[in-house]
Amino acid sequence: MKQHIAVILAAHGEAETAGFFDNFSMNRHTLSHAGEVMNLPVPLQLMISVAGGVKNMVQFRKKNFRSPQNEITRKQAGLLAEKLARQTGETEFDVHTSFFVTPPFVEKVVEETRHYDLQLLIPMAPIDNRLMSGSLELLAERHRPEAGRKRPKVMTGFWNDPDLLDVYRDHLFTHASPSHGTALVLAFHGTLEKDQQGREPGFHTGSREIATMAAALQQAVQNDPRNTYQRVEVAYLNHDVGGTWSSPSLQKMLETLRKDNVDTLELFSCGYFSDGTETLLSAKDHVTESGIKKAGFIPCLNESEAFADYLAAKIHKALTP
């Protein structure tokens, strides 16, 4: 008898239009999600959501920008489904797309796939933390399986996987086109290091995992025989929420490069599996504002064949006794 497995890709999710309601709803769910571990009173969440909805609406319409993140995730799911369908054996896979802050919501997809023999939950970001892989672990605990079926399984450890490091390096050098003196900036999603009172957060931020992955990738790129960058630096895309965030921020790193007379750089947002507002809009705005003369942007792994092959192989390993 074939085993039926639901593979659920769980991405953050972003509004796909410039409409106020879509962006308000995205911000509202994002803050509610963050409020599970941070002190964000509901009235404050609502106020920020309204302001953020208006800001996004105006900015996105002015720049004719629409986030591709959700569409990229759907493409990732489609390509992964093709790869898994080629695997022989007594296992049948159905790949589902879900999001934490936009429909279809992760919890709803997990509920709707309870009848499968196994649910495999995959956080679509490389770093393990409370808000991504941690949330999936809590969901797995809450959604007890039906009789005779296994507890949902969460895939973790991307940040410390040498195979993913190889995928990153090949992806980077496939898209890289440095000229003489070019600096490479590896950008990760920053995290809260200390709150406004100087205390360490009381939840798993993923700070250690980020630092480990950043150092490993930085060294791997520097040692790669294909590397012709003048220097390879790490920086963080942080949020404007109270407290101390990962350092150096992308803005600070760009300022340092500018002071060091670096006028050409390439930016690789390697802390993300898919491009979105932070990588395509915020990061590019920071680079433009820095005054650095020439900049290139290397896409995230997105729906690349190599990334789909990697995910399919990782799923196979996760299911092998």
C-alpha positions as CSV (number, residue, x, y, z in Angstrom):
1,M,0.0,0.0,0.0
2,K,1.3,3.4,-0.9
3,Q,2.2,6.0,1.7
4,H,0.6,9.4,1.1
5,I,2.7,12.3,2.4
6,A,1.7,16.0,2.4
7,V,4.7,18.2,1.9
8,I,3.8,21.7,3.2
9,L,6.1,24.6,2.3
10,A,5.6,27.2,5.0
11,A,6.8,30.7,3.9
12,H,6.4,34.0,5.7
13,G,4.1,35.4,2.9
14,E,3.6,38.9,1.6
15,A,0.7,41.0,0.2
16,E,0.5,40.5,-3.5
17,T,-1.2,43.8,-4.3
18,A,-0.7,47.4,-3.5
19,G,-4.2,47.6,-1.9
20,F,-4.6,48.9,1.6
21,F,-6.6,45.9,2.9
22,D,-4.1,43.3,1.7
23,N,-1.2,45.2,3.2
24,F,-3.0,45.9,6.5
25,S,-4.0,42.3,6.8
26,M,-0.4,41.1,6.1
27,N,1.0,43.6,8.8
28,R,-1.7,42.6,11.2
29,H,-0.9,38.9,11.0
30,T,2.8,39.6,11.1
31,L,2.5,41.6,14.3
32,S,0.2,39.1,15.8
33,H,2.7,36.4,15.0
34,A,5.5,38.4,16.5
35,G,3.3,39.2,19.5
36,E,3.5,35.5,20.5
37,V,7.0,36.1,21.8
38,M,7.4,39.9,22.0
39,N,5.5,42.6,24.0
40,L,3.3,44.1,21.4
41,P,0.0,45.2,22.8
42,V,-3.0,44.7,20.5
43,P,-3.7,48.5,20.2
44,L,-0.1,49.0,19.1
45,Q,-0.4,46.2,16.6
46,L,-3.5,47.8,15.1
47,M,-1.9,51.2,14.9
48,I,1.3,49.9,13.2
49,S,-0.8,47.8,10.9
50,V,-2.9,50.7,9.7
51,A,0.2,52.9,9.3
52,G,2.1,50.1,7.5
53,G,-0.9,49.4,5.2
54,V,-1.0,53.0,4.1
55,K,2.8,53.3,3.7
56,N,2.9,50.1,1.6
57,M,0.0,51.2,-0.5
58,V,1.5,54.5,-1.3
59,Q,5.1,53.2,-1.8
60,F,4.1,50.2,-3.9
61,R,1.9,52.2,-6.2
62,K,4.5,54.9,-6.6
63,K,7.2,52.4,-7.5
64,N,4.9,50.0,-9.3
65,F,6.1,47.3,-7.0
66,R,4.4,44.0,-6.2
67,S,6.0,41.4,-4.0
68,P,6.8,38.2,-5.9
69,Q,7.4,36.1,-2.8
70,N,4.1,34.2,-2.7
71,E,4.3,33.5,-6.4
72,I,7.9,32.3,-6.1
73,T,6.8,30.0,-3.3
74,R,4.1,28.5,-5.4
75,K,6.6,27.9,-8.2
76,Q,9.0,26.3,-5.7
77,A,6.1,24.0,-4.7
78,G,5.3,23.1,-8.3
79,L,8.9,22.3,-9.2
80,L,9.5,20.3,-6.0
81,A,6.3,18.3,-6.8
82,E,7.8,17.4,-10.2
83,K,11.1,16.3,-8.6
84,L,9.3,14.2,-6.0
85,A,7.0,12.6,-8.6
86,R,10.1,11.1,-10.3
87,Q,11.2,9.3,-7.1
88,T,10.2,5.6,-7.3
89,G,8.9,3.6,-4.4
90,E,5.8,3.2,-2.3
91,T,5.4,6.9,-1.5
92,E,3.2,9.5,-3.1
93,F,3.8,13.1,-2.4
94,D,1.4,16.1,-2.6
95,V,3.1,19.5,-2.2
96,H,1.2,22.3,-0.6
97,T,2.0,26.0,-0.4
98,S,1.2,27.9,2.8
99,F,2.0,31.2,4.5
100,F,2.3,32.5,8.1
101,V,0.7,35.9,7.4
102,T,-1.2,35.6,4.1
103,P,-3.7,33.0,2.8
104,P,-3.6,30.1,2.6
105,F,-2.5,30.2,6.2
106,V,-0.2,27.5,7.5
107,E,-2.5,26.3,10.3
108,K,-5.4,25.9,7.9
109,V,-3.3,23.8,5.4
110,V,-2.0,21.6,8.3
111,E,-5.6,21.1,9.4
112,E,-6.8,20.3,5.9
113,T,-4.1,17.6,5.3
114,R,-4.5,15.7,8.6
115,H,-5.8,12.7,6.7
116,Y,-2.4,12.0,5.1
117,D,-0.2,9.3,6.4
118,L,2.4,11.9,7.2
119,Q,2.7,15.7,7.1
120,L,6.1,17.1,6.4
121,L,6.4,20.8,7.3
122,I,9.2,22.8,5.7
123,P,10.1,26.3,6.9
124,M,11.0,28.3,3.8
125,A,13.9,30.1,5.4
126,P,17.3,28.7,6.3
127,I,17.5,29.8,10.0
128,D,15.8,27.8,12.8
129,N,14.0,30.1,15.3
130,R,10.8,30.4,17.3
131,L,8.8,32.3,14.7
132,M,9.5,29.9,11.8
133,S,10.5,26.3,12.6
134,G,9.4,26.9,16.2
135,S,5.9,27.8,15.2
136,L,5.7,24.7,13.0
137,E,6.8,22.5,15.9
138,L,4.0,24.0,18.0
139,L,1.6,23.4,15.2
140,A,2.8,19.8,15.0
141,E,2.1,19.4,18.7
142,R,-1.4,20.9,18.5
143,H,-2.5,18.9,15.5
144,R,-2.5,15.4,16.9
145,P,-2.6,12.9,14.1
146,E,-5.6,10.7,13.4
147,A,-5.4,7.1,14.5
148,G,-2.6,5.1,12.9
149,R,-0.8,8.2,11.5
150,K,2.4,9.8,12.6
151,R,2.9,13.2,14.2
152,P,3.7,15.9,11.7
153,K,7.4,16.1,11.1
154,V,9.3,19.5,10.9
155,M,12.4,19.7,8.7
156,T,15.1,21.8,10.4
157,G,18.9,22.4,10.2
158,F,19.1,24.1,6.9
159,W,21.5,26.6,8.4
160,N,24.1,23.9,9.2
161,D,23.8,21.7,6.1
162,P,26.9,21.4,4.0
163,D,24.8,20.4,1.0
164,L,22.9,23.7,1.2
165,L,26.2,25.5,1.5
166,D,27.2,23.9,-1.8
167,V,24.0,25.0,-3.5
168,Y,24.5,28.5,-2.3
169,R,28.1,28.7,-3.6
170,D,27.2,27.4,-7.0
171,H,24.1,29.7,-7.2
172,L,26.3,32.7,-6.2
173,F,29.0,32.1,-8.7
174,T,26.5,31.3,-11.5
175,H,25.1,34.8,-11.1
176,A,28.2,36.7,-10.0
177,S,29.9,39.1,-12.3
178,P,32.4,41.1,-10.2
179,S,34.7,43.6,-11.8
180,H,38.1,44.6,-10.3
181,G,37.7,45.7,-6.7
182,T,34.1,44.5,-6.3
183,A,32.9,43.7,-2.7
184,L,30.4,41.0,-2.0
185,V,27.8,41.6,0.8
186,L,26.1,38.5,2.1
187,A,22.8,39.8,3.6
188,F,20.9,37.9,6.3
189,H,17.6,38.7,8.0
190,G,18.6,40.3,11.2
191,T,17.1,39.4,14.6
192,L,16.6,41.1,18.0
193,E,19.7,40.7,20.2
194,K,18.5,42.8,23.2
195,D,15.3,44.5,24.1
196,Q,14.9,48.1,25.1
197,Q,15.9,47.3,28.6
198,G,19.1,45.7,27.4
199,R,17.9,42.2,28.2
200,E,18.3,39.2,25.9
201,P,15.1,38.0,24.3
202,G,13.3,35.3,26.1
203,F,12.7,33.2,23.0
204,H,14.8,31.4,20.4
205,T,15.8,34.2,18.0
206,G,18.2,32.1,15.8
207,S,21.0,34.5,16.5
208,R,23.6,31.7,17.0
209,E,22.4,29.8,13.9
210,I,22.6,33.0,11.8
211,A,26.2,33.7,13.0
212,T,27.2,30.1,12.3
213,M,25.8,30.0,8.8
214,A,27.1,33.5,7.9
215,A,30.7,32.6,9.0
216,A,30.6,29.2,7.1
217,L,29.3,30.8,3.9
218,Q,31.6,33.7,4.1
219,Q,34.6,31.4,4.5
220,A,33.4,29.1,1.7
221,V,33.1,31.9,-0.7
222,Q,36.4,33.4,0.2
223,N,38.1,30.0,-0.3
224,D,36.3,29.1,-3.5
225,P,38.7,29.1,-6.5
226,R,36.0,30.9,-8.5
227,N,36.1,33.9,-6.1
228,T,37.5,37.2,-7.5
229,Y,35.8,39.5,-5.0
230,Q,38.1,42.0,-3.3
231,R,36.3,41.4,0.0
232,V,33.4,39.4,1.3
233,E,31.3,40.9,4.1
234,V,28.2,40.0,6.1
235,A,25.4,42.4,6.9
236,Y,21.8,42.3,8.3
237,L,18.5,43.6,7.1
238,N,16.9,44.7,10.4
239,H,13.5,46.0,11.4
240,D,12.8,49.3,13.1
241,V,11.4,47.8,16.3
242,G,12.7,48.8,19.7
243,G,15.9,47.2,20.9
244,T,19.3,46.2,19.6
245,W,19.3,44.2,16.4
246,S,22.0,42.1,14.5
247,S,25.1,44.0,13.7
248,P,26.3,45.3,11.3
249,S,23.1,46.4,9.7
250,L,23.2,46.7,5.9
251,Q,23.2,50.5,6.1
252,K,26.2,50.4,8.4
253,M,28.1,48.0,6.2
254,L,27.4,50.1,3.1
255,E,28.6,53.2,5.0
256,T,31.9,51.3,5.9
257,L,32.4,50.2,2.3
258,R,31.8,53.8,1.1
259,K,34.4,55.1,3.6
260,D,36.8,52.5,2.4
261,N,36.4,53.8,-1.2
262,V,34.6,50.7,-2.4
263,D,32.4,51.9,-5.3
264,T,31.3,48.6,-6.7
265,L,29.5,45.8,-4.9
266,E,27.2,42.8,-5.4
267,L,24.5,42.0,-2.8
268,F,23.3,38.4,-2.2
269,S,20.4,38.1,0.2
270,C,21.4,34.6,1.3
271,G,19.3,34.7,4.5
272,Y,16.2,34.2,2.4
273,F,14.9,31.4,0.2
274,S,12.9,33.7,-2.0
275,D,13.0,37.3,-3.0
276,G,10.4,39.8,-1.6
277,T,10.0,43.3,-0.3
278,E,13.0,43.2,1.9
279,T,15.4,42.0,-0.8
280,L,14.0,43.7,-3.8
281,L,12.9,47.0,-2.4
282,S,14.3,47.8,1.1
283,A,17.8,46.4,0.3
284,K,18.0,48.2,-3.0
285,D,16.9,51.4,-1.5
286,H,19.6,51.2,1.1
287,V,22.2,50.6,-1.6
288,T,20.9,53.5,-3.7
289,E,21.0,55.8,-0.6
290,S,24.6,54.7,0.3
291,G,26.1,56.6,-2.7
292,I,28.0,53.5,-3.9
293,K,28.3,54.0,-7.7
294,K,27.7,50.5,-9.1
295,A,25.7,47.7,-7.5
296,G,24.6,44.2,-8.7
297,F,22.0,42.1,-7.0
298,I,22.2,38.3,-7.0
299,P,18.7,36.7,-6.7
300,C,17.7,34.4,-3.8
301,L,17.6,30.7,-4.6
302,N,14.0,31.2,-5.6
303,E,12.6,28.5,-7.9
304,S,16.0,27.3,-9.2
305,E,16.4,23.7,-10.3
306,A,19.3,23.2,-7.9
307,F,17.3,24.3,-4.9
308,A,14.4,22.0,-5.9
309,D,16.8,19.1,-6.3
310,Y,18.3,19.9,-2.9
311,L,14.8,20.0,-1.2
312,A,13.8,16.7,-2.8
313,A,17.0,15.0,-1.7
314,K,16.6,16.4,1.8
315,I,13.0,15.1,2.0
316,H,14.2,11.7,0.9
317,K,16.9,11.7,3.6
318,A,14.3,12.8,6.2
319,L,12.1,9.8,5.4
320,T,14.9,7.3,5.3
321,P,15.1,5.2,8.5
